[in-house]
Amino acid sequence: MTTTFVTKAARQNRLRLILSGIQKNFSGVTTITLGGTAVALADFTKKIQADIDASDTSVNAKAQLAEDVQAEQASHADLDPELRLFKFFVIAQFGDTTDASTKLADFGFAPRKTATTSLAVKTLAAEKTAATRAARNTMGPKQKAKVKGTIAPATPVEGTQPTTAPTGGTTPPKPGPTTPA
């Protein structure tokens, strides 16, 4: 057996049609038999009307809730910037230290917490930094300044003659195609 989803609006419309059908076609009937039980038609129509009224109330409440939420969000958007500025004003007046914590608590604020790191955490961080610098071969500006480039003297390769640049002011002729004269 499959179940079908009926929307609230569709149910309300169906119940309204049932009420109008009862009023139109069963106007002279006082009781009907439903599931083997005699039911007063007036009580049955009251139950249907109560269900419709409950659904209408729910729909109206939902619409009112949407309006209320929208008004709340607009109010927050209007007030939040001023609240931030007021917090800054209070902190400027009384300070943001633990000495001013009682004054700040009167406004619902707390002093800024200072970060405290243990010695073990600091040494572990320093070791990790040193290991990373060694792995990446990174250097600071002072270490970089100490590094100077040197050129190794050229060693001739076996079987070749070292080439020397001509000392004269003339340049050797460029090889190229020769043309007969």
FIKOLZA-1660 file (N, C-alpha, C; in steps of 0.1 Angstrom, whole numbers, plus 5000, padded with zeros to 4 digits):
% residues 181
   i   px   py   pz ch aa at
   1 5008 4988 5000  A  M  N
   1 5000 5000 5000  A  M CA
   1 5009 5012 5000  A  M  C
   2 5006 5021 4991  A  T  N
   2 5014 5034 4990  A  T CA
   2 5007 5045 4997  A  T  C
   3 5014 5053 5004  A  T  N
   3 5008 5065 5010  A  T CA
   3 5012 5077 5002  A  T  C
   4 5002 5086 5001  A  T  N
   4 5004 5098 4994  A  T CA
   4 5005 5110 5004  A  T  C
   5 5013 5119 5001  A  F  N
   5 5015 5131 5009  A  F CA
   5 5004 5141 5005  A  F  C
   6 4996 5146 5015  A  V  N
   6 4986 5156 5012  A  V CA
   6 4991 5169 5020  A  V  C
   7 4991 5179 5012  A  T  N
   7 4995 5192 5018  A  T CA
   7 4984 5197 5028  A  T  C
   8 4988 5206 5036  A  K  N
   8 4979 5212 5046  A  K CA
   8 4968 5219 5038  A  K  C
   9 4971 5227 5028  A  A  N
   9 4961 5234 5020  A  A CA
   9 4952 5225 5013  A  A  C
  10 4957 5214 5007  A  A  N
  10 4948 5204 5001  A  A CA
  10 4939 5198 5010  A  A  C
  11 4944 5194 5022  A  R  N
  11 4935 5188 5033  A  R CA
  11 4924 5198 5037  A  R  C
  12 4928 5211 5039  A  Q  N
  12 4918 5221 5043  A  Q CA
  12 4907 5222 5032  A  Q  C
  13 4911 5223 5019  A  N  N
  13 4902 5224 5008  A  N CA
  13 4893 5212 5008  A  N  C
  14 4898 5200 5010  A  R  N
  14 4890 5188 5009  A  R CA
  14 4880 5188 5021  A  R  C
  15 4884 5192 5033  A  L  N
  15 4875 5192 5044  A  L CA
  15 4864 5203 5042  A  L  C
  16 4867 5214 5036  A  R  N
  16 4857 5224 5033  A  R CA
  16 4847 5219 5022  A  R  C
  17 4852 5211 5013  A  L  N
  17 4843 5205 5003  A  L CA
  17 4834 5195 5010  A  L  C
  18 4839 5187 5019  A  I  N
  18 4831 5177 5026  A  I CA
  18 4820 5184 5034  A  I  C
  19 4824 5195 5041  A  L  N
  19 4814 5203 5049  A  L CA
  19 4803 5208 5039  A  L  C
  20 4806 5214 5028  A  S  N
  20 4796 5219 5019  A  S CA
  20 4788 5208 5013  A  S  C
  21 4794 5196 5011  A  G  N
  21 4786 5185 5006  A  G CA
  21 4776 5180 5016  A  G  C
  22 4780 5180 5029  A  I  N
  22 4771 5175 5040  A  I CA
  22 4759 5185 5041  A  I  C
  23 4762 5198 5041  A  Q  N
  23 4752 5208 5042  A  Q CA
  23 4742 5207 5030  A  Q  C
  24 4747 5204 5018  A  K  N
  24 4739 5204 5006  A  K CA
  24 4731 5191 5005  A  K  C
  25 4737 5180 5008  A  N  N
  25 4731 5167 5005  A  N CA
  25 4725 5160 5018  A  N  C
  26 4729 5163 5030  A  F  N
  26 4724 5157 5042  A  F CA
  26 4718 5167 5051  A  F  C
  27 4711 5176 5046  A  S  N
  27 4705 5187 5055  A  S CA
  27 4695 5181 5065  A  S  C
  28 4687 5171 5061  A  G  N
  28 4677 5166 5069  A  G CA
  28 4681 5154 5078  A  G  C
  29 4694 5149 5077  A  V  N
  29 4698 5137 5084  A  V CA
  29 4704 5142 5097  A  V  C
  30 4701 5134 5108  A  T  N
  30 4707 5138 5121  A  T CA
  30 4718 5128 5125  A  T  C
  31 4717 5115 5121  A  T  N
  31 4728 5106 5125  A  T CA
  31 4732 5098 5113  A  T  C
  32 4744 5094 5113  A  I  N
  32 4749 5085 5102  A  I CA
  32 4757 5074 5109  A  I  C
  33 4759 5063 5102  A  T  N
  33 4767 5051 5107  A  T CA
  33 4780 5051 5101  A  T  C
  34 4791 5052 5109  A  L  N
  34 4805 5052 5104  A  L CA
  34 4812 5041 5111  A  L  C
  35 4816 5031 5104  A  G  N
  35 4824 5019 5110  A  G CA
  35 4815 5012 5120  A  G  C
  36 4802 5011 5117  A  G  N
  36 4793 5003 5126  A  G CA
  36 4789 5011 5138  A  G  C
  37 4792 5024 5139  A  T  N
  37 4789 5032 5151  A  T CA
  37 4780 5044 5146  A  T  C
  38 4769 5046 5153  A  A  N
  38 4761 5057 5150  A  A CA
  38 4767 5070 5155  A  A  C
  39 4768 5080 5145  A  V  N
  39 4775 5093 5149  A  V CA
  39 4765 5104 5145  A  V  C
  40 4763 5113 5154  A  A  N
  40 4755 5125 5152  A  A CA
  40 4762 5133 5141  A  A  C
  41 4754 5137 5131  A  L  N
  41 4760 5145 5120  A  L CA
  41 4765 5158 5125  A  L  C
  42 4758 5164 5134  A  A  N
  42 4762 5177 5140  A  A CA
  42 4775 5176 5146  A  A  C
  43 4778 5165 5154  A  D  N
  43 4791 5163 5161  A  D CA
  43 4802 5161 5150  A  D  C
  44 4799 5154 5140  A  F  N
  44 4808 5151 5129  A  F CA
  44 4812 5164 5122  A  F  C
  45 4803 5172 5119  A  T  N
  45 4806 5185 5112  A  T CA
  45 4813 5194 5121  A  T  C
  46 4811 5194 5135  A  K  N
  46 4818 5202 5144  A  K CA
  46 4833 5197 5144  A  K  C
  47 4835 5184 5144  A  K  N
  47 4849 5179 5144  A  K CA
  47 4856 5184 5131  A  K  C
  48 4849 5183 5120  A  I  N
  48 4855 5187 5107  A  I CA
  48 4859 5202 5108  A  I  C
  49 4849 5210 5113  A  Q  N
  49 4851 5225 5114  A  Q CA
  49 4863 5228 5124  A  Q  C
  50 4864 5220 5135  A  A  N
  50 4875 5222 5144  A  A CA
  50 4888 5219 5138  A  A  C
  51 4889 5209 5130  A  D  N
  51 4901 5205 5122  A  D CA
  51 4905 5217 5113  A  D  C
  52 4895 5222 5106  A  I  N
  52 4898 5233 5097  A  I CA
  52 4903 5245 5104  A  I  C
  53 4896 5248 5116  A  D  N
  53 4900 5260 5124  A  D CA
  53 4914 5258 5129  A  D  C
  54 4918 5246 5134  A  A  N
  54 4931 5243 5139  A  A CA
  54 4941 5245 5128  A  A  C
  55 4938 5241 5116  A  S  N
  55 4948 5243 5105  A  S CA
  55 4949 5257 5101  A  S  C
  56 4938 5264 5101  A  D  N
  56 4938 5279 5098  A  D CA
  56 4947 5286 5109  A  D  C
  57 4945 5283 5121  A  T  N
  57 4953 5289 5132  A  T CA
  57 4967 5286 5130  A  T  C
  58 4971 5274 5126  A  S  N
  58 4985 5270 5124  A  S CA
  58 4991 5278 5113  A  S  C
  59 4983 5279 5102  A  V  N
  59 4988 5287 5090  A  V CA
  59 4990 5301 5094  A  V  C
  60 4981 5307 5101  A  N  N
  60 4982 5321 5106  A  N CA
  60 4994 5323 5115  A  N  C
  61 4995 5313 5124  A  A  N
  61 5006 5314 5134  A  A CA
  61 5020 5313 5127  A  A  C
  62 5020 5305 5116  A  K  N
  62 5033 5303 5109  A  K CA
  62 5036 5316 5101  A  K  C
  63 5025 5322 5096  A  A  N
  63 5027 5335 5089  A  A CA
  63 5032 5346 5099  A  A  C
  64 5025 5346 5110  A  Q  N
  64 5029 5356 5121  A  Q CA
  64 5043 5353 5125  A  Q  C
  65 5047 5340 5127  A  L  N
  65 5060 5337 5131  A  L CA
  65 5070 5342 5121  A  L  C
  66 5067 5340 5108  A  A  N
  66 5077 5345 5098  A  A CA
  66 5078 5361 5098  A  A  C
  67 5067 5367 5101  A  E  N
  67 5068 5382 5102  A  E CA
  67 5076 5386 5115  A  E  C
  68 5074 5378 5126  A  D  N
  68 5081 5381 5138  A  D CA
  68 5096 5379 5137  A  D  C
  69 5099 5368 5130  A  V  N
  69 5113 5365 5128  A  V CA
  69 5120 5375 5119  A  V  C
  70 5113 5380 5109  A  Q  N
  70 5118 5390 5100  A  Q CA
  70 5120 5403 5108  A  Q  C
  71 5111 5407 5117  A  A  N
  71 5112 5419 5125  A  A CA
  71 5124 5417 5134  A  A  C
  72 5125 5405 5140  A  E  N
  72 5137 5403 5149  A  E CA
  72 5150 5404 5142  A  E  C
  73 5151 5399 5130  A  Q  N
  73 5164 5400 5123  A  Q CA
  73 5167 5414 5119  A  Q  C
  74 5156 5422 5115  A  A  N
  74 5158 5436 5112  A  A CA
  74 5163 5443 5124  A  A  C
  75 5157 5440 5136  A  S  N
  75 5161 5447 5148  A  S CA
  75 5176 5443 5152  A  S  C
  76 5180 5431 5150  A  H  N
  76 5194 5427 5152  A  H CA
  76 5203 5434 5143  A  H  C
  77 5200 5435 5130  A  A  N
  77 5208 5442 5121  A  A CA
  77 5210 5456 5124  A  A  C
  78 5199 5462 5129  A  D  N
  78 5200 5476 5133  A  D CA
  78 5208 5479 5146  A  D  C
  79 5207 5470 5155  A  L  N
  79 5213 5472 5168  A  L CA
  79 5228 5467 5169  A  L  C
  80 5231 5456 5162  A  D  N
  80 5244 5450 5163  A  D CA
  80 5256 5459 5161  A  D  C
  81 5256 5467 5151  A  P  N
  81 5268 5476 5150  A  P CA
  81 5270 5486 5162  A  P  C
  82 5258 5491 5167  A  E  N
  82 5259 5499 5178  A  E CA
  82 5264 5492 5191  A  E  C
  83 5260 5479 5192  A  L  N
  83 5265 5471 5204  A  L CA
  83 5280 5469 5203  A  L  C
  84 5285 5466 5191  A  R  N
  84 5299 5465 5190  A  R CA
  84 5307 5477 5194  A  R  C
  85 5302 5489 5189  A  L  N
  85 5308 5502 5192  A  L CA
  85 5307 5504 5207  A  L  C
  86 5295 5500 5213  A  F  N
  86 5294 5502 5228  A  F CA
  86 5304 5494 5236  A  F  C
  87 5306 5482 5231  A  K  N
  87 5316 5473 5238  A  K CA
  87 5330 5480 5237  A  K  C
  88 5333 5485 5225  A  F  N
  88 5346 5492 5224  A  F CA
  88 5347 5504 5234  A  F  C
  89 5335 5511 5235  A  F  N
  89 5335 5523 5244  A  F CA
  89 5337 5519 5258  A  F  C
  90 5330 5508 5262  A  V  N
  90 5332 5503 5276  A  V CA
  90 5346 5499 5279  A  V  C
  91 5352 5492 5269  A  I  N
  91 5366 5487 5271  A  I CA
  91 5375 5499 5271  A  I  C
  92 5372 5509 5264  A  A  N
  92 5381 5522 5264  A  A CA
  92 5379 5529 5277  A  A  C
  93 5368 5528 5283  A  Q  N
  93 5365 5535 5296  A  Q CA
  93 5372 5528 5308  A  Q  C
  94 5371 5514 5308  A  F  N
  94 5375 5507 5320  A  F CA
  94 5387 5498 5317  A  F  C
  95 5392 5496 5305  A  G  N
  95 5403 5488 5302  A  G CA
  95 5398 5474 5299  A  G  C
  96 5408 5466 5294  A  D  N
  96 5405 5452 5290  A  D CA
  96 5415 5443 5297  A  D  C
  97 5417 5446 5309  A  T  N
  97 5426 5437 5317  A  T CA
  97 5418 5430 5328  A  T  C
  98 5425 5421 5335  A  T  N
  98 5418 5413 5345  A  T CA
  98 5414 5422 5357  A  T  C
  99 5421 5434 5358  A  D  N
  99 5417 5443 5369  A  D CA
  99 5404 5449 5367  A  D  C
 100 5400 5451 5354  A  A  N
 100 5387 5457 5351  A  A CA
 100 5376 5446 5349  A  A  C
 101 5379 5434 5353  A  S  N
 101 5369 5423 5350  A  S CA
 101 5356 5425 5357  A  S  C
 102 5356 5431 5369  A  T  N
 102 5343 5433 5376  A  T CA
 102 5334 5444 5369  A  T  C
 103 5341 5454 5365  A  K  N
 103 5333 5465 5357  A  K CA
 103 5328 5459 5344  A  K  C
 104 5337 5452 5337  A  L  N
 104 5332 5446 5324  A  L CA
 104 5321 5436 5326  A  L  C
 105 5322 5429 5337  A  A  N
 105 5311 5419 5340  A  A CA
 105 5298 5425 5342  A  A  C
 106 5298 5438 5347  A  D  N
 106 5285 5445 5349  A  D CA
 106 5278 5447 5336  A  D  C
 107 5285 5447 5325  A  F  N
 107 5280 5449 5312  A  F CA
 107 5278 5436 5304  A  F  C
 108 5283 5425 5311  A  G  N
 108 5282 5412 5304  A  G CA
 108 5294 5409 5295  A  G  C
 109 5305 5417 5297  A  F  N
 109 5317 5415 5289  A  F CA
 109 5327 5408 5298  A  F  C
 110 5337 5402 5291  A  A  N
 110 5348 5396 5299  A  A CA
 110 5361 5402 5293  A  A  C
 111 5371 5403 5302  A  P  N
 111 5384 5408 5297  A  P CA
 111 5390 5398 5287  A  P  C
 112 5399 5404 5279  A  R  N
 112 5405 5396 5269  A  R CA
 112 5414 5385 5276  A  R  C
 113 5414 5373 5271  A  K  N
 113 5422 5363 5277  A  K CA
 113 5436 5363 5270  A  K  C
 114 5446 5362 5278  A  T  N
 114 5460 5362 5273  A  T CA
 114 5463 5347 5270  A  T  C
 115 5470 5345 5259  A  A  N
 115 5474 5332 5255  A  A CA
 115 5486 5328 5263  A  A  C
 116 5485 5317 5270  A  T  N
 116 5497 5312 5278  A  T CA
 116 5501 5298 5271  A  T  C
 117 5513 5298 5267  A  T  N
 117 5519 5286 5262  A  T CA
 117 5529 5281 5271  A  T  C
 118 5530 5268 5273  A  S  N
 118 5539 5262 5282  A  S CA
 118 5553 5261 5276  A  S  C
 119 5563 5259 5284  A  L  N
 119 5577 5258 5279  A  L CA
 119 5578 5246 5270  A  L  C
 120 5571 5235 5273  A  A  N
 120 5572 5223 5264  A  A CA
 120 5567 5226 5250  A  A  C
 121 5556 5234 5249  A  V  N
 121 5551 5237 5236  A  V CA
 121 5560 5246 5228  A  V  C
 122 5566 5256 5236  A  K  N
 122 5575 5265 5229  A  K CA
 122 5588 5258 5224  A  K  C
 123 5594 5249 5232  A  T  N
 123 5605 5241 5227  A  T CA
 123 5602 5232 5216  A  T  C
 124 5591 5226 5216  A  L  N
 124 5587 5217 5205  A  L CA
 124 5585 5225 5192  A  L  C
 125 5580 5237 5193  A  A  N
 125 5578 5246 5182  A  A CA
 125 5592 5250 5176  A  A  C
 126 5601 5253 5185  A  A  N
 126 5614 5257 5180  A  A CA
 126 5621 5246 5174  A  A  C
 127 5620 5234 5179  A  E  N
 127 5626 5222 5173  A  E CA
 127 5620 5219 5159  A  E  C
 128 5607 5221 5158  A  K  N
 128 5600 5219 5145  A  K CA
 128 5605 5229 5135  A  K  C
 129 5607 5242 5139  A  T  N
 129 5611 5252 5130  A  T CA
 129 5625 5249 5125  A  T  C
 130 5634 5245 5135  A  A  N
 130 5648 5242 5131  A  A CA
 130 5648 5231 5121  A  A  C
 131 5640 5220 5123  A  A  N
 131 5640 5209 5115  A  A CA
 131 5635 5213 5101  A  A  C
 132 5625 5221 5100  A  T  N
 132 5619 5225 5088  A  T CA
 132 5630 5234 5080  A  T  C
 133 5637 5243 5087  A  R  N
 133 5647 5251 5080  A  R CA
 133 5658 5242 5075  A  R  C
 134 5662 5232 5082  A  A  N
 134 5673 5223 5078  A  A CA
 134 5668 5215 5066  A  A  C
 135 5656 5210 5066  A  A  N
 135 5651 5202 5055  A  A CA
 135 5649 5210 5042  A  A  C
 136 5645 5222 5044  A  R  N
 136 5643 5231 5032  A  R CA
 136 5656 5239 5028  A  R  C
 137 5666 5238 5036  A  N  N
 137 5678 5246 5034  A  N CA
 137 5675 5261 5033  A  N  C
 138 5667 5266 5042  A  T  N
 138 5664 5280 5042  A  T CA
 138 5673 5287 5052  A  T  C
 139 5676 5300 5048  A  M  N
 139 5685 5308 5056  A  M CA
 139 5679 5321 5058  A  M  C
 140 5683 5327 5069  A  G  N
 140 5679 5341 5072  A  G CA
 140 5688 5351 5065  A  G  C
 141 5685 5364 5066  A  P  N
 141 5693 5374 5059  A  P CA
 141 5708 5374 5063  A  P  C
 142 5711 5371 5075  A  K  N
 142 5725 5372 5080  A  K CA
 142 5733 5359 5074  A  K  C
 143 5726 5348 5074  A  Q  N
 143 5732 5336 5068  A  Q CA
 143 5734 5337 5053  A  Q  C
 144 5724 5344 5047  A  K  N
 144 5725 5346 5032  A  K CA
 144 5737 5355 5029  A  K  C
 145 5739 5365 5037  A  A  N
 145 5750 5375 5035  A  A CA
 145 5764 5368 5036  A  A  C
 146 5765 5358 5044  A  K  N
 146 5778 5351 5045  A  K CA
 146 5781 5342 5033  A  K  C
 147 5771 5338 5026  A  V  N
 147 5774 5329 5014  A  V CA
 147 5779 5338 5003  A  V  C
 148 5791 5334 4998  A  K  N
 148 5797 5341 4986  A  K CA
 148 5799 5330 4976  A  K  C
 149 5797 5334 4964  A  G  N
 149 5799 5324 4953  A  G CA
 149 5814 5324 4949  A  G  C
 150 5819 5312 4946  A  T  N
 150 5833 5311 4942  A  T CA
 150 5832 5303 4929  A  T  C
 151 5842 5306 4920  A  I  N
 151 5843 5298 4908  A  I CA
 151 5855 5289 4908  A  I  C
 152 5853 5277 4906  A  A  N
 152 5864 5268 4906  A  A CA
 152 5873 5270 4894  A  A  C
 153 5886 5269 4895  A  P  N
 153 5895 5270 4883  A  P CA
 153 5891 5260 4872  A  P  C
 154 5892 5264 4860  A  A  N
 154 5888 5255 4849  A  A CA
 154 5899 5245 4847  A  A  C
 155 5896 5233 4847  A  T  N
 155 5905 5222 4844  A  T CA
 155 5903 5217 4830  A  T  C
 156 5914 5217 4823  A  P  N
 156 5913 5212 4809  A  P CA
 156 5909 5198 4808  A  P  C
 157 5901 5195 4798  A  V  N
 157 5896 5181 4796  A  V CA
 157 5907 5174 4788  A  V  C
 158 5910 5162 4792  A  E  N
 158 5921 5154 4785  A  E CA
 158 5918 5153 4770  A  E  C
 159 5929 5156 4762  A  G  N
 159 5928 5154 4748  A  G CA
 159 5924 5167 4741  A  G  C
 160 5922 5178 4748  A  T  N
 160 5919 5190 4742  A  T CA
 160 5929 5201 4746  A  T  C
 161 5931 5210 4737  A  Q  N
 161 5940 5221 4740  A  Q CA
 161 5933 5232 4746  A  Q  C
 162 5938 5239 4757  A  P  N
 162 5931 5250 4762  A  P CA
 162 5931 5261 4752  A  P  C
 163 5920 5268 4751  A  T  N
 163 5919 5279 4742  A  T CA
 163 5922 5292 4749  A  T  C
 164 5929 5300 4742  A  T  N
 164 5933 5313 4747  A  T CA
 164 5927 5324 4738  A  T  C
 165 5924 5334 4743  A  A  N
 165 5919 5345 4735  A  A CA
 165 5930 5352 4729  A  A  C
 166 5929 5357 4716  A  P  N
 166 5940 5364 4710  A  P CA
 166 5943 5377 4717  A  P  C
 167 5955 5381 4718  A  T  N
 167 5959 5393 4725  A  T CA
 167 5960 5405 4717  A  T  C
 168 5959 5403 4704  A  G  N
 168 5960 5414 4695  A  G CA
 168 5947 5422 4694  A  G  C
 169 5948 5433 4688  A  G  N
 169 5936 5442 4687  A  G CA
 169 5927 5437 4675  A  G  C
 170 5931 5427 4668  A  T  N
 170 5923 5423 4657  A  T CA
 170 5915 5411 4660  A  T  C
 171 5904 5410 4654  A  T  N
 171 5896 5398 4656  A  T CA
 171 5898 5388 4645  A  T  C
 172 5897 5376 4648  A  P  N
 172 5899 5366 4637  A  P CA
 172 5888 5367 4627  A  P  C
 173 5890 5363 4614  A  P  N
 173 5880 5364 4605  A  P CA
 173 5869 5353 4607  A  P  C
 174 5857 5357 4604  A  K  N
 174 5846 5347 4606  A  K CA
 174 5846 5337 4595  A  K  C
 175 5844 5325 4598  A  P  N
 175 5844 5315 4587  A  P CA
 175 5831 5317 4580  A  P  C
 176 5831 5315 4568  A  G  N
 176 5818 5317 4560  A  G CA
 176 5821 5312 4546  A  G  C
 177 5811 5313 4537  A  P  N
 177 5813 5309 4523  A  P CA
 177 5823 5317 4516  A  P  C
 178 5831 5311 4509  A  T  N
 178 5841 5319 4502  A  T CA
 178 5837 5320 4487  A  T  C
 179 5839 5331 4482  A  T  N
 179 5835 5333 4468  A  T CA
 179 5848 5335 4460  A  T  C
 180 5849 5329 4448  A  P  N
 180 5861 5330 4440  A  P CA
 180 5862 5344 4434  A  P  C
 181 5874 5348 4434  A  A  N
 181 5877 5362 4429  A  A CA
 181 5881 5363 4415  A  A  C
% end
